[in-house]
Structures are given as C-alpha cells and as structure tokens.
Amino acid sequence: MIGMFATYVDPSARESVSAVLDSTFLSEGVKVRAFEDALTQKFDIPRPIALNSGSTALELALELAGIAPGDEVITSPQTFIATGIAILRQGAVPVFADIEYDTGNIDPDSVQKKITPKTKAILPIHWGGYPCDMDRLSAIAKGHGLKVIEDAAHALGASYHGKSIGAISDFTCFSFQAIKHVTTGDGGAVCCLSAADEQEGMKKRWFGIDRAHSPMSILGEREYDLKDPGFKFHMNDYAAALGLANLKNLDERMKRRRMISSKYREAFKNVYGITLWRQEEHCMSANWLFGFHVERREDFIRAMASRGITASVVHLRIDANSCFGGIRKDLPVQDRFNNTQIHIPLHDMLSDDEVGQIIDSVTAGW
Ligand SMILES: *Cc1c(COP(=O)(O)O)cnc(C)c1O
C-alpha cells in the first residue's frame, strides 16, 4: 500500500545526532542556534525561534501578538485541530471564516464580514502548502489594526509574489513534526517580523528568563526578576541536529515534489469526476499535499485502496469538534469543500513507478 506520507531522515543524521548525544549537551544550545541560522539562510526568512512543536509555535505567536482571554481570532476550519487549540489555550475565541472552494484557504471576503470590535488577529492556514491570498489578508489586517499569524505548518519553502512564506506577516509558524517537509522528530518555529517580538519570543520560550542578560550570581543561580511568566517551549540540540541533517538535500526533495505535482495536474486535468484546484503564477506551493475535488468520494477511496494506494481527506473541518462549538451553519463553501475534497500521496520518496501506478489508478476511473 502506498502511504500518504513518508518521514525523511537523512543518512548523515545518525552521526550528527549521535555526536550530540555523546557531547551530553542535550538541551537548547549551539545546534538549535545553527538550525535557526540555517533556516534563515535557506528560506530567506527572519531568524526563526526554534521550539518543541508547531503547536507551541502557534501558542507563542498568539501570546506575542498580545491575544488575551475573550479576544476573537479569525481562522478557517480547514486545518488540523492544533490551530484551534492554540487559540483556545490563550483563552481566546476562534471565529471561523469560510474558505475558497478551489484552494481550501481562508476567503478574505468572509474574513472581512467576521470582524467585530473584539477581533484581534487573523490566523490563515496555507492548506497543503499553497499560499493564501496574503495581499488581501494583509490589507484587511492593516485596515482594522489586526495582527496576522500564519499557520505555515504545510508551507515551509512556499513563496508568494516571490517572497518567502515566513517573511510576510507579523508571525509565521512552522512545524517540524515527523511527516512535515523537514522533521526534527517533533519541533516547530515562529518567525517574527519585528526584532522586539523576536527578543520577547526568545525569552518566552524559556520561562520568560533572558538567558543572555541574566548572569550567574555567586550563589549559583541566574539573577532575574520574572515579571511575565513564559513557557517551556524551546527546541533541544539533538532535535536541531536532526533538522540540520534533513535540510541537506531539501532542494532536490522539494524539486521532486514539484515535479510529481505537475505530472498529476497534467494527467488529471481531463479526468471526468475530478476538479483540480487553483494554481497561480505568484503562489508557489510547498507541495505538502496534493488535493482535488472528486465525485463519489467513498467509491474513489475504495477503488484506490483496491489498487494499493491510500487516498484521504487528511483533515475534515475542525469546527465540528465540540470544543470549538460544533459545525457552523454559515460556511457554505466549507460545507461543499468538506464533502468532495480528497488527497493522494505526494512525497519525495515516491518512486517513478509508484507515481506511474498512482496516475494509472486515478485515470482508470472508480
Ligand atoms: C502539523 C500541524 C500543526 C502543528 O504541528 P505540531 O508540530 O504537530 O504541533 C499545526 N497546524 C497544521 C495545519 C498542521 O498540519
């Protein structure tokens, strides 16, 4: 059975992770800093704050954005529950906007309509790695004095009008969980546009203590007066060593994902019962998922399974969960999207034969 995802571990990781274990310096240190610097260089993004998950990246970003209990954060239901949980954890209220049928991304028109005096931020998700309409979202945010926090868990390496995802909004959150493009086992990062936010974030990821400016006293403890309690969210050095190794041939892996994705698009463009999603010149996807709309979805999934291929919705709308208040009645496009969306395997470890098998299986019908 060809699976939806594959976890990439670079062969060089065995040695580099072992070296960290041998050093016995396991917590946050030079490797974390090196991983942050490597990400900055590779993706042309402001220096990320490396953390222990994408979920904590979202939480830290919301905290840095000043989101407080009762504040409203506009997001979309087409995501993983991590996005909504982070909002709830800050005591804030997720307000669900509708999405675009041909991307799964948040619809700026719907965002506009959801703004109230309590709205403090917009939290768009780049579904499958395809960039949201950031021009319009940024303009709406600017017009209403809102922060933008991007959930870019699927979008490492994506770009919008030539600008890297991670370098556009106040905050951008990445995930290095096992099935994401670059894994550290578990891990995440938040990029901040402002240096002040970055500094505050570096503090907040480690209890709120400024390690660089809290010297050891003669008594053997750092000197500090904690005013704002922070979190225990930092990445550790053996995770960072794995991340560094996994960046090594990322360019080739990303190129392979792009190539497979365009093969699929070419092969499926005239297949009856399939509607491909939008692809625009100025939106360069990170190709984390390959999704489309399909007629008779369960028949499709069964047919693919019988031919040895996994097909999956990946995530259905999250507002359906009780903790988020149940399915919203005013999101007609999300309703339609939820009923027909499907994804087939897209990852850089698929062989040419497997790609051929997937294409033949889909075009054979269901
Ligand atoms: C993976 C993911 C996250 C969270 O990532 P973790 O690193 O697992 O905490 C957040 N949002 C989306 C859309 C994701 O897919």
The ligand as a Tripos MOL2 file, in Angstrom:
@<TRIPOS>MOLECULE
LIG
   15    15     1     0     0
SMALL
NO_CHARGES

@<TRIPOS>ATOM
      1 C1          1.1960   19.7460   11.8290 C.3       1 LIG1
      2 C2          0.3000   20.9210   12.0020 C.ar      1 LIG1
      3 C3          0.3420   21.7810   13.1100 C.ar      1 LIG1
      4 C4          1.0830   21.5230   14.3900 C.3       1 LIG1
      5 O1          2.1980   20.8980   14.3360 O.3       1 LIG1
      6 P1          2.8710   20.0480   15.5400 P.3       1 LIG1
      7 O2          4.3100   20.2670   15.2400 O.co2     1 LIG1
      8 O3          2.4190   18.6480   15.3530 O.co2     1 LIG1
      9 O4          2.4570   20.6250   16.8290 O.co2     1 LIG1
     10 C5         -0.4090   22.9300   13.0840 C.ar      1 LIG1
     11 N1         -1.1910   23.2270   12.0490 N.ar      1 LIG1
     12 C6         -1.3110   22.4190   10.9800 C.ar      1 LIG1
     13 C7         -2.1980   22.8290    9.8640 C.3       1 LIG1
     14 C8         -0.5890   21.2250   10.9330 C.ar      1 LIG1
     15 O5         -0.7230   20.4180    9.8740 O.3       1 LIG1
@<TRIPOS>BOND
     1     1     2 1
     2     2     3 ar
     3     2    14 ar
     4     3     4 1
     5     3    10 ar
     6     4     5 1
     7     5     6 1
     8     6     7 2
     9     6     8 1
    10     6     9 1
    11    10    11 ar
    12    11    12 ar
    13    12    13 1
    14    12    14 ar
    15    14    15 1
@<TRIPOS>SUBSTRUCTURE
     1 LIG1         1 GROUP 0 **** ****
